């Protein structure tokens, strides 16, 4: 007993558009990820400084601690 031949699915996106999309994300065109200046892990560089999210949080918490200590010393 043979199966019925499946009809070919119609293409929704034209082949030219698919090729253009594939070329646009080729590895040579991808932006190289920046490295964190502290630990060296990849960072998105969204904050304008070359820090990963962990080092950025540590920096913010260190600033917060120093701001709390200054009024106590005066």
CHARMM internal coordinates of N, CA and C (Angstrom, degrees):
IC EDIT
DIST 1 N 1 CA 1.4375
DIST 1 CA 1 C 1.5318
ANGL 1 N 1 CA 1 C 108.50
DIST 1 C 2 N 1.3289
ANGL 1 CA 1 C 2 N 116.98
DIHE 1 N 1 CA 1 C 2 N 128.52
DIST 2 N 2 CA 1.4605
ANGL 1 C 2 N 2 CA 122.13
DIHE 1 CA 1 C 2 N 2 CA -177.99
DIST 2 CA 2 C 1.5115
ANGL 2 N 2 CA 2 C 110.79
DIHE 1 C 2 N 2 CA 2 C -103.20
DIST 2 C 3 N 1.3060
ANGL 2 CA 2 C 3 N 114.69
DIHE 2 N 2 CA 2 C 3 N 148.51
DIST 3 N 3 CA 1.4594
ANGL 2 C 3 N 3 CA 120.04
DIHE 2 CA 2 C 3 N 3 CA 175.36
DIST 3 CA 3 C 1.5163
ANGL 3 N 3 CA 3 C 109.89
DIHE 2 C 3 N 3 CA 3 C -77.50
DIST 3 C 4 N 1.2984
ANGL 3 CA 3 C 4 N 114.00
DIHE 3 N 3 CA 3 C 4 N 155.47
DIST 4 N 4 CA 1.4570
ANGL 3 C 4 N 4 CA 118.94
DIHE 3 CA 3 C 4 N 4 CA 174.40
DIST 4 CA 4 C 1.5139
ANGL 4 N 4 CA 4 C 109.32
DIHE 3 C 4 N 4 CA 4 C -69.54
DIST 4 C 5 N 1.2866
ANGL 4 CA 4 C 5 N 117.05
DIHE 4 N 4 CA 4 C 5 N 143.42
DIST 5 N 5 CA 1.4652
ANGL 4 C 5 N 5 CA 121.16
DIHE 4 CA 4 C 5 N 5 CA 177.31
DIST 5 CA 5 C 1.5236
ANGL 5 N 5 CA 5 C 108.29
DIHE 4 C 5 N 5 CA 5 C -69.43
DIST 5 C 6 N 1.3332
ANGL 5 CA 5 C 6 N 114.53
DIHE 5 N 5 CA 5 C 6 N 128.70
DIST 6 N 6 CA 1.4642
ANGL 5 C 6 N 6 CA 120.07
DIHE 5 CA 5 C 6 N 6 CA 179.74
DIST 6 CA 6 C 1.5315
ANGL 6 N 6 CA 6 C 109.21
DIHE 5 C 6 N 6 CA 6 C -77.41
DIST 6 C 7 N 1.3177
ANGL 6 CA 6 C 7 N 116.84
DIHE 6 N 6 CA 6 C 7 N 132.66
DIST 7 N 7 CA 1.4615
ANGL 6 C 7 N 7 CA 118.06
DIHE 6 CA 6 C 7 N 7 CA 176.78
DIST 7 CA 7 C 1.5345
ANGL 7 N 7 CA 7 C 109.58
DIHE 6 C 7 N 7 CA 7 C -68.94
DIST 7 C 8 N 1.3395
ANGL 7 CA 7 C 8 N 115.22
DIHE 7 N 7 CA 7 C 8 N 146.49
DIST 8 N 8 CA 1.4555
ANGL 7 C 8 N 8 CA 119.28
DIHE 7 CA 7 C 8 N 8 CA 179.88
DIST 8 CA 8 C 1.5181
ANGL 8 N 8 CA 8 C 108.86
DIHE 7 C 8 N 8 CA 8 C -67.23
DIST 8 C 9 N 1.3345
ANGL 8 CA 8 C 9 N 116.73
DIHE 8 N 8 CA 8 C 9 N 134.12
DIST 9 N 9 CA 1.4655
ANGL 8 C 9 N 9 CA 118.58
DIHE 8 CA 8 C 9 N 9 CA 178.48
DIST 9 CA 9 C 1.5237
ANGL 9 N 9 CA 9 C 109.79
DIHE 8 C 9 N 9 CA 9 C -68.00
DIST 9 C 10 N 1.3224
ANGL 9 CA 9 C 10 N 114.83
DIHE 9 N 9 CA 9 C 10 N 140.72
DIST 10 N 10 CA 1.4546
ANGL 9 C 10 N 10 CA 117.77
DIHE 9 CA 9 C 10 N 10 CA 179.21
DIST 10 CA 10 C 1.5212
ANGL 10 N 10 CA 10 C 109.51
DIHE 9 C 10 N 10 CA 10 C -74.36
DIST 10 C 11 N 1.3126
ANGL 10 CA 10 C 11 N 116.28
DIHE 10 N 10 CA 10 C 11 N 145.08
DIST 11 N 11 CA 1.4521
ANGL 10 C 11 N 11 CA 120.05
DIHE 10 CA 10 C 11 N 11 CA -178.80
DIST 11 CA 11 C 1.5211
ANGL 11 N 11 CA 11 C 109.31
DIHE 10 C 11 N 11 CA 11 C -81.71
DIST 11 C 12 N 1.3042
ANGL 11 CA 11 C 12 N 115.10
DIHE 11 N 11 CA 11 C 12 N 128.79
DIST 12 N 12 CA 1.4534
ANGL 11 C 12 N 12 CA 121.28
DIHE 11 CA 11 C 12 N 12 CA -179.20
DIST 12 CA 12 C 1.5261
ANGL 12 N 12 CA 12 C 109.68
DIHE 11 C 12 N 12 CA 12 C -87.41
DIST 12 C 13 N 1.3344
ANGL 12 CA 12 C 13 N 115.46
DIHE 12 N 12 CA 12 C 13 N -38.70
DIST 13 N 13 CA 1.4571
ANGL 12 C 13 N 13 CA 121.26
DIHE 12 CA 12 C 13 N 13 CA -179.45
DIST 13 CA 13 C 1.5236
ANGL 13 N 13 CA 13 C 108.25
DIHE 12 C 13 N 13 CA 13 C -106.22
DIST 13 C 14 N 1.3173
ANGL 13 CA 13 C 14 N 117.54
DIHE 13 N 13 CA 13 C 14 N 130.41
DIST 14 N 14 CA 1.4750
ANGL 13 C 14 N 14 CA 119.36
DIHE 13 CA 13 C 14 N 14 CA 179.82
DIST 14 CA 14 C 1.5284
ANGL 14 N 14 CA 14 C 111.85
DIHE 13 C 14 N 14 CA 14 C -60.99
DIST 14 C 15 N 1.3227
ANGL 14 CA 14 C 15 N 116.00
DIHE 14 N 14 CA 14 C 15 N 149.25
DIST 15 N 15 CA 1.4581
ANGL 14 C 15 N 15 CA 121.55
DIHE 14 CA 14 C 15 N 15 CA -177.11
DIST 15 CA 15 C 1.5233
ANGL 15 N 15 CA 15 C 111.82
DIHE 14 C 15 N 15 CA 15 C -62.27
DIST 15 C 16 N 1.3290
ANGL 15 CA 15 C 16 N 118.29
DIHE 15 N 15 CA 15 C 16 N -34.49
DIST 16 N 16 CA 1.4749
ANGL 15 C 16 N 16 CA 121.00
DIHE 15 CA 15 C 16 N 16 CA 179.79
DIST 16 CA 16 C 1.5277
ANGL 16 N 16 CA 16 C 110.46
DIHE 15 C 16 N 16 CA 16 C -63.42
DIST 16 C 17 N 1.3210
ANGL 16 CA 16 C 17 N 115.60
DIHE 16 N 16 CA 16 C 17 N -40.90
DIST 17 N 17 CA 1.4539
ANGL 16 C 17 N 17 CA 120.06
DIHE 16 CA 16 C 17 N 17 CA -179.93
DIST 17 CA 17 C 1.5257
ANGL 17 N 17 CA 17 C 111.15
DIHE 16 C 17 N 17 CA 17 C -67.16
DIST 17 C 18 N 1.3164
ANGL 17 CA 17 C 18 N 117.36
DIHE 17 N 17 CA 17 C 18 N -38.12
DIST 18 N 18 CA 1.4629
ANGL 17 C 18 N 18 CA 121.13
DIHE 17 CA 17 C 18 N 18 CA 176.62
DIST 18 CA 18 C 1.5231
ANGL 18 N 18 CA 18 C 111.50
DIHE 17 C 18 N 18 CA 18 C -63.09
DIST 18 C 19 N 1.3409
ANGL 18 CA 18 C 19 N 116.78
DIHE 18 N 18 CA 18 C 19 N -43.45
DIST 19 N 19 CA 1.4566
ANGL 18 C 19 N 19 CA 120.52
DIHE 18 CA 18 C 19 N 19 CA 178.99
DIST 19 CA 19 C 1.5181
ANGL 19 N 19 CA 19 C 111.33
DIHE 18 C 19 N 19 CA 19 C -63.38
DIST 19 C 20 N 1.3278
ANGL 19 CA 19 C 20 N 116.43
DIHE 19 N 19 CA 19 C 20 N -41.07
DIST 20 N 20 CA 1.4564
ANGL 19 C 20 N 20 CA 120.91
DIHE 19 CA 19 C 20 N 20 CA 179.21
DIST 20 CA 20 C 1.5275
ANGL 20 N 20 CA 20 C 110.14
DIHE 19 C 20 N 20 CA 20 C -63.74
DIST 20 C 21 N 1.3191
ANGL 20 CA 20 C 21 N 117.54
DIHE 20 N 20 CA 20 C 21 N -40.45
DIST 21 N 21 CA 1.4653
ANGL 20 C 21 N 21 CA 121.45
DIHE 20 CA 20 C 21 N 21 CA 178.72
DIST 21 CA 21 C 1.5227
ANGL 21 N 21 CA 21 C 110.83
DIHE 20 C 21 N 21 CA 21 C -65.71
DIST 21 C 22 N 1.3258
ANGL 21 CA 21 C 22 N 117.24
DIHE 21 N 21 CA 21 C 22 N -40.73
DIST 22 N 22 CA 1.4632
ANGL 21 C 22 N 22 CA 120.59
DIHE 21 CA 21 C 22 N 22 CA 179.10
DIST 22 CA 22 C 1.5198
ANGL 22 N 22 CA 22 C 110.89
DIHE 21 C 22 N 22 CA 22 C -64.72
DIST 22 C 23 N 1.3333
ANGL 22 CA 22 C 23 N 117.55
DIHE 22 N 22 CA 22 C 23 N -39.80
DIST 23 N 23 CA 1.4625
ANGL 22 C 23 N 23 CA 120.87
DIHE 22 CA 22 C 23 N 23 CA 179.47
DIST 23 CA 23 C 1.5285
ANGL 23 N 23 CA 23 C 111.06
DIHE 22 C 23 N 23 CA 23 C -69.17
DIST 23 C 24 N 1.3221
ANGL 23 CA 23 C 24 N 117.55
DIHE 23 N 23 CA 23 C 24 N -32.50
DIST 24 N 24 CA 1.4627
ANGL 23 C 24 N 24 CA 120.04
DIHE 23 CA 23 C 24 N 24 CA -176.58
DIST 24 CA 24 C 1.5244
ANGL 24 N 24 CA 24 C 112.31
DIHE 23 C 24 N 24 CA 24 C -71.12
DIST 24 C 25 N 1.3330
ANGL 24 CA 24 C 25 N 118.19
DIHE 24 N 24 CA 24 C 25 N -23.02
DIST 25 N 25 CA 1.4652
ANGL 24 C 25 N 25 CA 120.42
DIHE 24 CA 24 C 25 N 25 CA 179.66
DIST 25 CA 25 C 1.5193
ANGL 25 N 25 CA 25 C 112.02
DIHE 24 C 25 N 25 CA 25 C -108.30
DIST 25 C 26 N 1.3118
ANGL 25 CA 25 C 26 N 117.27
DIHE 25 N 25 CA 25 C 26 N 19.57
DIST 26 N 26 CA 1.4561
ANGL 25 C 26 N 26 CA 119.70
DIHE 25 CA 25 C 26 N 26 CA 179.68
DIST 26 CA 26 C 1.5274
ANGL 26 N 26 CA 26 C 109.79
DIHE 25 C 26 N 26 CA 26 C -64.15
DIST 26 C 27 N 1.3216
ANGL 26 CA 26 C 27 N 118.53
DIHE 26 N 26 CA 26 C 27 N 151.59
DIST 27 N 27 CA 1.4644
ANGL 26 C 27 N 27 CA 122.13
DIHE 26 CA 26 C 27 N 27 CA -173.87
DIST 27 CA 27 C 1.5296
ANGL 27 N 27 CA 27 C 113.80
DIHE 26 C 27 N 27 CA 27 C -58.84
DIST 27 C 28 N 1.3177
ANGL 27 CA 27 C 28 N 117.73
DIHE 27 N 27 CA 27 C 28 N -31.21
DIST 28 N 28 CA 1.4621
ANGL 27 C 28 N 28 CA 118.34
DIHE 27 CA 27 C 28 N 28 CA -178.22
DIST 28 CA 28 C 1.5196
ANGL 28 N 28 CA 28 C 112.47
DIHE 27 C 28 N 28 CA 28 C -72.76
DIST 28 C 29 N 1.3217
ANGL 28 CA 28 C 29 N 117.98
DIHE 28 N 28 CA 28 C 29 N -17.14
DIST 29 N 29 CA 1.4553
ANGL 28 C 29 N 29 CA 120.76
DIHE 28 CA 28 C 29 N 29 CA 179.80
DIST 29 CA 29 C 1.5209
ANGL 29 N 29 CA 29 C 112.87
DIHE 28 C 29 N 29 CA 29 C -98.07
DIST 29 C 30 N 1.3284
ANGL 29 CA 29 C 30 N 117.37
DIHE 29 N 29 CA 29 C 30 N -7.94
DIST 30 N 30 CA 1.4571
ANGL 29 C 30 N 30 CA 120.39
DIHE 29 CA 29 C 30 N 30 CA 179.91
DIST 30 CA 30 C 1.5226
ANGL 30 N 30 CA 30 C 110.03
DIHE 29 C 30 N 30 CA 30 C -71.22
DIST 30 C 31 N 1.3123
ANGL 30 CA 30 C 31 N 115.52
DIHE 30 N 30 CA 30 C 31 N 141.40
DIST 31 N 31 CA 1.4560
ANGL 30 C 31 N 31 CA 120.65
DIHE 30 CA 30 C 31 N 31 CA 178.81
DIST 31 CA 31 C 1.5254
ANGL 31 N 31 CA 31 C 108.69
DIHE 30 C 31 N 31 CA 31 C -73.55
DIST 31 C 32 N 1.3006
ANGL 31 CA 31 C 32 N 115.69
DIHE 31 N 31 CA 31 C 32 N 134.67
DIST 32 N 32 CA 1.4564
ANGL 31 C 32 N 32 CA 120.03
DIHE 31 CA 31 C 32 N 32 CA 178.21
DIST 32 CA 32 C 1.5262
ANGL 32 N 32 CA 32 C 109.14
DIHE 31 C 32 N 32 CA 32 C -69.98
DIST 32 C 33 N 1.3073
ANGL 32 CA 32 C 33 N 116.00
DIHE 32 N 32 CA 32 C 33 N 134.99
DIST 33 N 33 CA 1.4626
ANGL 32 C 33 N 33 CA 120.59
DIHE 32 CA 32 C 33 N 33 CA -179.81
DIST 33 CA 33 C 1.5203
ANGL 33 N 33 CA 33 C 109.35
DIHE 32 C 33 N 33 CA 33 C -73.10
DIST 33 C 34 N 1.3034
ANGL 33 CA 33 C 34 N 115.67
DIHE 33 N 33 CA 33 C 34 N 137.79
DIST 34 N 34 CA 1.4596
ANGL 33 C 34 N 34 CA 120.85
DIHE 33 CA 33 C 34 N 34 CA 179.08
DIST 34 CA 34 C 1.5254
ANGL 34 N 34 CA 34 C 109.15
DIHE 33 C 34 N 34 CA 34 C -75.57
DIST 34 C 35 N 1.3009
ANGL 34 CA 34 C 35 N 115.60
DIHE 34 N 34 CA 34 C 35 N 154.96
DIST 35 N 35 CA 1.4636
ANGL 34 C 35 N 35 CA 121.44
DIHE 34 CA 34 C 35 N 35 CA 178.59
DIST 35 CA 35 C 1.5225
ANGL 35 N 35 CA 35 C 109.49
DIHE 34 C 35 N 35 CA 35 C -103.33
DIST 35 C 36 N 1.3085
ANGL 35 CA 35 C 36 N 115.42
DIHE 35 N 35 CA 35 C 36 N 145.66
DIST 36 N 36 CA 1.4599
ANGL 35 C 36 N 36 CA 121.53
DIHE 35 CA 35 C 36 N 36 CA 177.07
DIST 36 CA 36 C 1.5268
ANGL 36 N 36 CA 36 C 108.68
DIHE 35 C 36 N 36 CA 36 C -67.16
DIST 36 C 37 N 1.3233
ANGL 36 CA 36 C 37 N 116.48
DIHE 36 N 36 CA 36 C 37 N 135.53
DIST 37 N 37 CA 1.4624
ANGL 36 C 37 N 37 CA 119.80
DIHE 36 CA 36 C 37 N 37 CA -177.84
DIST 37 CA 37 C 1.5265
ANGL 37 N 37 CA 37 C 112.31
DIHE 36 C 37 N 37 CA 37 C -75.09
DIST 37 C 38 N 1.3358
ANGL 37 CA 37 C 38 N 117.51
DIHE 37 N 37 CA 37 C 38 N -13.27
DIST 38 N 38 CA 1.4635
ANGL 37 C 38 N 38 CA 120.47
DIHE 37 CA 37 C 38 N 38 CA -178.95
DIST 38 CA 38 C 1.5265
ANGL 38 N 38 CA 38 C 111.06
DIHE 37 C 38 N 38 CA 38 C -97.83
DIST 38 C 39 N 1.3357
ANGL 38 CA 38 C 39 N 116.44
DIHE 38 N 38 CA 38 C 39 N -55.57
DIST 39 N 39 CA 1.4655
ANGL 38 C 39 N 39 CA 119.30
DIHE 38 CA 38 C 39 N 39 CA -173.34
DIST 39 CA 39 C 1.5287
ANGL 39 N 39 CA 39 C 113.90
DIHE 38 C 39 N 39 CA 39 C -107.95
DIST 39 C 40 N 1.3362
ANGL 39 CA 39 C 40 N 118.00
DIHE 39 N 39 CA 39 C 40 N -14.73
DIST 40 N 40 CA 1.4614
ANGL 39 C 40 N 40 CA 120.48
DIHE 39 CA 39 C 40 N 40 CA 175.91
DIST 40 CA 40 C 1.5115
ANGL 40 N 40 CA 40 C 115.73
DIHE 39 C 40 N 40 CA 40 C 88.31
DIST 40 C 41 N 1.3157
ANGL 40 CA 40 C 41 N 119.55
DIHE 40 N 40 CA 40 C 41 N 2.98
DIST 41 N 41 CA 1.4590
ANGL 40 C 41 N 41 CA 120.52
DIHE 40 CA 40 C 41 N 41 CA 177.57
DIST 41 CA 41 C 1.5244
ANGL 41 N 41 CA 41 C 109.81
DIHE 40 C 41 N 41 CA 41 C -78.17
DIST 41 C 42 N 1.3451
ANGL 41 CA 41 C 42 N 115.92
DIHE 41 N 41 CA 41 C 42 N 164.39
DIST 42 N 42 CA 1.4526
ANGL 41 C 42 N 42 CA 120.14
DIHE 41 CA 41 C 42 N 42 CA -179.71
DIST 42 CA 42 C 1.5207
ANGL 42 N 42 CA 42 C 110.41
DIHE 41 C 42 N 42 CA 42 C -69.05
DIST 42 C 43 N 1.3231
ANGL 42 CA 42 C 43 N 116.04
DIHE 42 N 42 CA 42 C 43 N 143.36
DIST 43 N 43 CA 1.4505
ANGL 42 C 43 N 43 CA 121.37
DIHE 42 CA 42 C 43 N 43 CA -179.97
DIST 43 CA 43 C 1.5185
ANGL 43 N 43 CA 43 C 109.42
DIHE 42 C 43 N 43 CA 43 C -133.59
DIST 43 C 44 N 1.3152
ANGL 43 CA 43 C 44 N 115.71
DIHE 43 N 43 CA 43 C 44 N 154.42
DIST 44 N 44 CA 1.4622
ANGL 43 C 44 N 44 CA 119.85
DIHE 43 CA 43 C 44 N 44 CA -179.74
DIST 44 CA 44 C 1.5194
ANGL 44 N 44 CA 44 C 110.83
DIHE 43 C 44 N 44 CA 44 C -83.07
DIST 44 C 45 N 1.3131
ANGL 44 CA 44 C 45 N 118.17
DIHE 44 N 44 CA 44 C 45 N -14.60
DIST 45 N 45 CA 1.4647
ANGL 44 C 45 N 45 CA 123.78
DIHE 44 CA 44 C 45 N 45 CA -179.51
DIST 45 CA 45 C 1.5241
ANGL 45 N 45 CA 45 C 111.31
DIHE 44 C 45 N 45 CA 45 C 58.49
DIST 45 C 46 N 1.3279
ANGL 45 CA 45 C 46 N 116.05
DIHE 45 N 45 CA 45 C 46 N 32.15
DIST 46 N 46 CA 1.4627
ANGL 45 C 46 N 46 CA 120.78
DIHE 45 CA 45 C 46 N 46 CA -178.66
DIST 46 CA 46 C 1.5171
ANGL 46 N 46 CA 46 C 111.63
DIHE 45 C 46 N 46 CA 46 C -75.24
DIST 46 C 47 N 1.3027
ANGL 46 CA 46 C 47 N 118.69
DIHE 46 N 46 CA 46 C 47 N -29.81
DIST 47 N 47 CA 1.4492
ANGL 46 C 47 N 47 CA 121.85
DIHE 46 CA 46 C 47 N 47 CA -176.52
DIST 47 CA 47 C 1.5121
ANGL 47 N 47 CA 47 C 113.83
DIHE 46 C 47 N 47 CA 47 C -85.39
DIST 47 C 48 N 1.3211
ANGL 47 CA 47 C 48 N 118.05
DIHE 47 N 47 CA 47 C 48 N -1.71
DIST 48 N 48 CA 1.4435
ANGL 47 C 48 N 48 CA 120.70
DIHE 47 CA 47 C 48 N 48 CA -179.51
DIST 48 CA 48 C 1.5130
ANGL 48 N 48 CA 48 C 113.60
DIHE 47 C 48 N 48 CA 48 C 86.72
DIST 48 C 49 N 1.3093
ANGL 48 CA 48 C 49 N 117.73
DIHE 48 N 48 CA 48 C 49 N -6.45
DIST 49 N 49 CA 1.4597
ANGL 48 C 49 N 49 CA 120.94
DIHE 48 CA 48 C 49 N 49 CA 177.62
DIST 49 CA 49 C 1.5189
ANGL 49 N 49 CA 49 C 108.44
DIHE 48 C 49 N 49 CA 49 C -121.62
DIST 49 C 50 N 1.3159
ANGL 49 CA 49 C 50 N 118.00
DIHE 49 N 49 CA 49 C 50 N 146.83
DIST 50 N 50 CA 1.4676
ANGL 49 C 50 N 50 CA 120.42
DIHE 49 CA 49 C 50 N 50 CA -175.48
DIST 50 CA 50 C 1.5214
ANGL 50 N 50 CA 50 C 113.06
DIHE 49 C 50 N 50 CA 50 C -80.12
DIST 50 C 51 N 1.3345
ANGL 50 CA 50 C 51 N 116.58
DIHE 50 N 50 CA 50 C 51 N 63.49
DIST 51 N 51 CA 1.4553
ANGL 50 C 51 N 51 CA 121.38
DIHE 50 CA 50 C 51 N 51 CA 178.11
DIST 51 CA 51 C 1.5229
ANGL 51 N 51 CA 51 C 109.92
DIHE 50 C 51 N 51 CA 51 C -125.11
DIST 51 C 52 N 1.3246
ANGL 51 CA 51 C 52 N 116.92
DIHE 51 N 51 CA 51 C 52 N 142.82
DIST 52 N 52 CA 1.4624
ANGL 51 C 52 N 52 CA 120.56
DIHE 51 CA 51 C 52 N 52 CA 173.62
DIST 52 CA 52 C 1.5311
ANGL 52 N 52 CA 52 C 108.06
DIHE 51 C 52 N 52 CA 52 C -75.88
DIST 52 C 53 N 1.2939
ANGL 52 CA 52 C 53 N 117.40
DIHE 52 N 52 CA 52 C 53 N 172.94
DIST 53 N 53 CA 1.4654
ANGL 52 C 53 N 53 CA 119.60
DIHE 52 CA 52 C 53 N 53 CA -175.47
DIST 53 CA 53 C 1.5234
ANGL 53 N 53 CA 53 C 112.05
DIHE 52 C 53 N 53 CA 53 C -66.39
DIST 53 C 54 N 1.3300
ANGL 53 CA 53 C 54 N 117.46
DIHE 53 N 53 CA 53 C 54 N -32.16
DIST 54 N 54 CA 1.4650
ANGL 53 C 54 N 54 CA 119.97
DIHE 53 CA 53 C 54 N 54 CA -179.75
DIST 54 CA 54 C 1.5294
ANGL 54 N 54 CA 54 C 110.09
DIHE 53 C 54 N 54 CA 54 C -68.62
DIST 54 C 55 N 1.3231
ANGL 54 CA 54 C 55 N 117.03
DIHE 54 N 54 CA 54 C 55 N -48.38
DIST 55 N 55 CA 1.4617
ANGL 54 C 55 N 55 CA 120.37
DIHE 54 CA 54 C 55 N 55 CA -179.35
DIST 55 CA 55 C 1.5263
ANGL 55 N 55 CA 55 C 110.83
DIHE 54 C 55 N 55 CA 55 C -66.93
DIST 55 C 56 N 1.3207
ANGL 55 CA 55 C 56 N 117.68
DIHE 55 N 55 CA 55 C 56 N -33.74
DIST 56 N 56 CA 1.4619
ANGL 55 C 56 N 56 CA 120.75
DIHE 55 CA 55 C 56 N 56 CA 177.31
DIST 56 CA 56 C 1.5241
ANGL 56 N 56 CA 56 C 110.29
DIHE 55 C 56 N 56 CA 56 C -64.62
DIST 56 C 57 N 1.3521
ANGL 56 CA 56 C 57 N 116.62
DIHE 56 N 56 CA 56 C 57 N -41.99
DIST 57 N 57 CA 1.4737
ANGL 56 C 57 N 57 CA 120.27
DIHE 56 CA 56 C 57 N 57 CA 178.14
DIST 57 CA 57 C 1.5260
ANGL 57 N 57 CA 57 C 111.29
DIHE 56 C 57 N 57 CA 57 C -66.16
DIST 57 C 58 N 1.3269
ANGL 57 CA 57 C 58 N 117.22
DIHE 57 N 57 CA 57 C 58 N -39.20
DIST 58 N 58 CA 1.4626
ANGL 57 C 58 N 58 CA 119.95
DIHE 57 CA 57 C 58 N 58 CA 177.45
DIST 58 CA 58 C 1.5202
ANGL 58 N 58 CA 58 C 110.94
DIHE 57 C 58 N 58 CA 58 C -63.52
DIST 58 C 59 N 1.3167
ANGL 58 CA 58 C 59 N 116.28
DIHE 58 N 58 CA 58 C 59 N -39.05
DIST 59 N 59 CA 1.4665
ANGL 58 C 59 N 59 CA 120.64
DIHE 58 CA 58 C 59 N 59 CA 178.94
DIST 59 CA 59 C 1.5308
ANGL 59 N 59 CA 59 C 110.29
DIHE 58 C 59 N 59 CA 59 C -65.00
DIST 59 C 60 N 1.3238
ANGL 59 CA 59 C 60 N 116.47
DIHE 59 N 59 CA 59 C 60 N -44.73
DIST 60 N 60 CA 1.4691
ANGL 59 C 60 N 60 CA 120.49
DIHE 59 CA 59 C 60 N 60 CA -179.97
DIST 60 CA 60 C 1.5205
ANGL 60 N 60 CA 60 C 110.57
DIHE 59 C 60 N 60 CA 60 C -63.95
DIST 60 C 61 N 1.3283
ANGL 60 CA 60 C 61 N 117.33
DIHE 60 N 60 CA 60 C 61 N -41.86
DIST 61 N 61 CA 1.4685
ANGL 60 C 61 N 61 CA 118.92
DIHE 60 CA 60 C 61 N 61 CA -179.85
DIST 61 CA 61 C 1.5274
ANGL 61 N 61 CA 61 C 111.08
DIHE 60 C 61 N 61 CA 61 C -68.38
DIST 61 C 62 N 1.3301
ANGL 61 CA 61 C 62 N 117.64
DIHE 61 N 61 CA 61 C 62 N -33.13
DIST 62 N 62 CA 1.4634
ANGL 61 C 62 N 62 CA 120.10
DIHE 61 CA 61 C 62 N 62 CA 176.78
DIST 62 CA 62 C 1.5209
ANGL 62 N 62 CA 62 C 110.31
DIHE 61 C 62 N 62 CA 62 C -66.85
DIST 62 C 63 N 1.3278
ANGL 62 CA 62 C 63 N 117.79
DIHE 62 N 62 CA 62 C 63 N -40.79
DIST 63 N 63 CA 1.4641
ANGL 62 C 63 N 63 CA 121.14
DIHE 62 CA 62 C 63 N 63 CA 175.92
DIST 63 CA 63 C 1.5232
ANGL 63 N 63 CA 63 C 110.30
DIHE 62 C 63 N 63 CA 63 C -61.01
DIST 63 C 64 N 1.3186
ANGL 63 CA 63 C 64 N 115.93
DIHE 63 N 63 CA 63 C 64 N -42.46
DIST 64 N 64 CA 1.4607
ANGL 63 C 64 N 64 CA 120.67
DIHE 63 CA 63 C 64 N 64 CA -178.98
DIST 64 CA 64 C 1.5299
ANGL 64 N 64 CA 64 C 111.03
DIHE 63 C 64 N 64 CA 64 C -62.60
DIST 64 C 65 N 1.3243
ANGL 64 CA 64 C 65 N 116.31
DIHE 64 N 64 CA 64 C 65 N -42.13
DIST 65 N 65 CA 1.4665
ANGL 64 C 65 N 65 CA 120.11
DIHE 64 CA 64 C 65 N 65 CA 179.37
DIST 65 CA 65 C 1.5170
ANGL 65 N 65 CA 65 C 111.65
DIHE 64 C 65 N 65 CA 65 C -65.23
DIST 65 C 66 N 1.3371
ANGL 65 CA 65 C 66 N 117.56
DIHE 65 N 65 CA 65 C 66 N -40.23
DIST 66 N 66 CA 1.4679
ANGL 65 C 66 N 66 CA 119.36
DIHE 65 CA 65 C 66 N 66 CA -179.33
DIST 66 CA 66 C 1.5205
ANGL 66 N 66 CA 66 C 111.12
DIHE 65 C 66 N 66 CA 66 C -69.86
DIST 66 C 67 N 1.3208
ANGL 66 CA 66 C 67 N 118.13
DIHE 66 N 66 CA 66 C 67 N -33.18
DIST 67 N 67 CA 1.4549
ANGL 66 C 67 N 67 CA 121.02
DIHE 66 CA 66 C 67 N 67 CA 177.40
DIST 67 CA 67 C 1.5231
ANGL 67 N 67 CA 67 C 111.38
DIHE 66 C 67 N 67 CA 67 C -67.14
DIST 67 C 68 N 1.3135
ANGL 67 CA 67 C 68 N 117.14
DIHE 67 N 67 CA 67 C 68 N -32.92
DIST 68 N 68 CA 1.4634
ANGL 67 C 68 N 68 CA 120.74
DIHE 67 CA 67 C 68 N 68 CA 178.79
DIST 68 CA 68 C 1.5186
ANGL 68 N 68 CA 68 C 111.80
DIHE 67 C 68 N 68 CA 68 C -76.79
DIST 68 C 69 N 1.3299
ANGL 68 CA 68 C 69 N 118.37
DIHE 68 N 68 CA 68 C 69 N -28.93
DIST 69 N 69 CA 1.4625
ANGL 68 C 69 N 69 CA 121.44
DIHE 68 CA 68 C 69 N 69 CA -177.08
DIST 69 CA 69 C 1.5277
ANGL 69 N 69 CA 69 C 112.36
DIHE 68 C 69 N 69 CA 69 C -80.58
DIST 69 C 70 N 1.3048
ANGL 69 CA 69 C 70 N 119.46
DIHE 69 N 69 CA 69 C 70 N -29.77
DIST 70 N 70 CA 1.4587
ANGL 69 C 70 N 70 CA 122.31
DIHE 69 CA 69 C 70 N 70 CA -176.46
DIST 70 CA 70 C 1.5414
ANGL 70 N 70 CA 70 C 112.16
DIHE 69 C 70 N 70 CA 70 C -60.30
DIST 70 C 71 N 1.3402
ANGL 70 CA 70 C 71 N 121.20
DIHE 70 N 70 CA 70 C 71 N -48.72
DIST 71 N 71 CA 1.4530
ANGL 70 C 71 N 71 CA 119.42
DIHE 70 CA 70 C 71 N 71 CA 179.45
DIST 71 CA 71 C 1.5345
ANGL 71 N 71 CA 71 C 113.43
DIHE 70 C 71 N 71 CA 71 C -63.13
DIST 71 C 72 N 1.3137
ANGL 71 CA 71 C 72 N 119.33
DIHE 71 N 71 CA 71 C 72 N -27.15
DIST 72 N 72 CA 1.4506
ANGL 71 C 72 N 72 CA 121.23
DIHE 71 CA 71 C 72 N 72 CA -179.66
DIST 72 CA 72 C 1.5250
ANGL 72 N 72 CA 72 C 111.83
DIHE 71 C 72 N 72 CA 72 C -71.69
DIST 72 C 73 N 1.3257
ANGL 72 CA 72 C 73 N 118.07
DIHE 72 N 72 CA 72 C 73 N -28.42
DIST 73 N 73 CA 1.4575
ANGL 72 C 73 N 73 CA 122.26
DIHE 72 CA 72 C 73 N 73 CA -177.29
DIST 73 CA 73 C 1.5266
ANGL 73 N 73 CA 73 C 111.94
DIHE 72 C 73 N 73 CA 73 C -81.87
DIST 73 C 74 N 1.3044
ANGL 73 CA 73 C 74 N 118.86
DIHE 73 N 73 CA 73 C 74 N -21.96
DIST 74 N 74 CA 1.4694
ANGL 73 C 74 N 74 CA 121.07
DIHE 73 CA 73 C 74 N 74 CA -175.60
DIST 74 CA 74 C 1.4931
ANGL 74 N 74 CA 74 C 113.34
DIHE 73 C 74 N 74 CA 74 C -78.49
END
COOR INIT
IC SEED 1 N 1 CA 1 C
IC BUILD
